């Protein structure tokens, strides 16, 4: 008996998912996702900084196993459970950005993220710690939108990538003068919507779509690739979505997106951006947003920044992914 073609016969979730992972934004309360750093964990982090001040080492080689972090490890294990089995995101509240030096904040942030999974490169060049910040430079349609003040469509990070991060983490150092509100939506809720309201399109979501690979790939890389929006990974739903990347993928290949595919992308995007389903919030200085990049889709409104460079909106992003190499391609 031959094996099934995974493209023609992909594994699929059948029926609706009845769990906290299929949430709708208006139903959520702060206590559902805000995790406080308790006093025992903060004391451990202060001890880490004392050691770094006595004998500093570069951020990229800091590992939790080199420090006594049992209380923080317990906090982050609870965070991991929320990411995998709960809503799929948390707000970690918070690091004392006014009391610690910026480099110290980054060191601690790196260690906390490493307690979930190891940080990995976020582009082909190997950059591990990514400053999400607009410096006033010009940009094109190929520029990572996160590095501009434009709004971000609802998406997964590296939805076109060979090895997207399992988890995305964002530390807020500075907020914008106006705008820059964050939004999250649940892939499980979107899946339930298609099963209930558009069952004829569910199969199409599990079939591949062309995607633009964008500018942070190696020289000579193919300009597009080919992934489904939904897939099943260890019996869990996985989403790879970015309507802009899909549209540009078809433009660059001169292919025409089929009617079912076009309907599925439009309905998916409309669902994810609908206030009836998404959760909107403002990140505050010192807070850390952590989300499951396999089941949570995120976006951001446009913003207006301060003129003074030191006041400009500044987030620091980590991609966390265990199980393979730490390079961009995995």
Secondary structure, 3 states (H helix, E strand, C coil): CCCCCCCCCCCCCCCCCCCCCCCCHHHCCHHHCEEECCHHHHHHHHHHHHHHHHCCCCHHHCCHHHCCCHHHHHHHHHHHHHHHHCCCEEEEECCCCCCCCHHHHHHHHHHHHHCCCCEECCCCCCCCCEEECCCCCCCCCCCCHHHCCCCEEEECCCCCCCCCCCEEEEEEEECCCEECCEEEEEHHHHHHHHHHHCHHHHHHHCCEEEEECCCCCCCCCCCEEEEECEEEECCEEEECCEHHHHHHHHHHHCCCCCHHHHHHHHHHHHHHHCCCCCEEECCCCCCEEEEECCCEEEEECCEECCCCHHHCCEEEEEEECCCCCCCCCC
